[in-house]
């Protein structure tokens, strides 16, 4: 296996570009879905050329064309290694916008200035991080006392819901977040992304608006599968996102292939989810199995959540991207795809998205399974108790339109 590559992306706060202040490009942001947005992050990438002989410290700001407000930008830079000394800059900055509104910004290079304070905190080194904001704390460290939690995988082991609860979400058997996972007949137990040990490629981007981890390597015990995983944690938002991709570099027989799985000890009382046609289903765990056996949750269900009716805390998944297109443009093989709610030893309850469900299936080379989900912590209301996740799902699944003009 290739040697492990650890990359700390250069965050340019400030960073080195051409000496003179200048305008780089225009950004137009449009809200097309009639939703007020108190805090959104605009993310985009562009290339710029450097002039080594006239370098000085500078930074980028997004200047509102209407009122002149300047918003500092978080930037990660990747050198392209060409003769023109070009860098690819990935930029993120926050804004608020009213329903059906439009804002225009000029991305400008200016002299360095002090950065804004951030509620996003990071502790630890390498893959073993604890990341938190005012809504939650995500623990990505390992626990040597429990074998499935002892790997240097960089997956979330525990999640603390703040919001006045300080409720710790745990999984006595494994990590809370342990998907993607896969099963082949010659291996006694299926393996998960949580069984990764020091993935070959690891990148950490640490800034005031977003902390991002990127990992890529062959899947544990499945050298045919190239596995990619990216977490994004944001300042001021009650959710984080997770992107994953499974690409078959060789054909492989699998009897189980799953994603979007969270497994939690017995601390919730109810399940709720939205069907693709908009119907919301709300069930106590005690009576869910007969109903779900007859009416399984669709794989393209927009969102689902577990909540504790008595205590008021909740945790859910909002589905953003679901793409099973292979590298040749055809659909990757699926077998009985659906979203399953299950129970395990010691009261562990879980949700997952089944791609191949308990049938030995040949998955041919080029088959690819990609998805991106937002994981939301929230407090249920006394009336319309699912309104929070419905509102966030509307926002997250209908992002702002961003247009760049050089």
URURSUL-V449550 format. One line per field, one symbol per residue. ss: DSSP state (H for helix, E for strand, L for the rest). burial: 1 if it has 24 or more other ideal C-beta (glycine too) atoms within 12 Angstrom, else 0. Layout:
ss->???
burial->???
This chain:
ss->LLLLEEEELEELLLEEEELLLEEEEEEEEELLLLLLEEEEEEEEEEEEELLHHHEEEEEEEEEELLLLLEEELEEEEEELLLLLLEEEEEEEEEEEELLLLEEEEEEEEEELLLLLLLLLEEEEELLEEEEELLLEEEELLLLLLLHHHLLLLLLLLEEEELLLLLEEELLLLLLLELLLEEELLLLLLLEEHHHLLLLLEEEEEELLLEEEEEEEEEELLEEEEEEEEEEEEELLLLEEEEEEEEEELLLEEEEEEEEEEEEELLLLLEEEEELLLLLEEEEEHHHHHHHHHHLLELLLLLEEEEELLLLLEEEEEEEEEEELELLLLLELLLELLEEEEEELHHHLEEEEEEEEEEEEEEELLLLEEEEEEEEEEEELLLLLLLHHHHHHHHHHHLLLEEEEEL
burial->0000000011111111110000011011111000101011111101010100000001111111000001111111110000000010111111101000001111111100001001110100011111111011111111100001101111111111101010111111111111111111000001111111111111111111111111111111110111111111111111111111111100011111111111111011111111000001111010010001000111111111111110001111111111110100000111001111111000011111111110001010011111111111111100000101111111111011010000
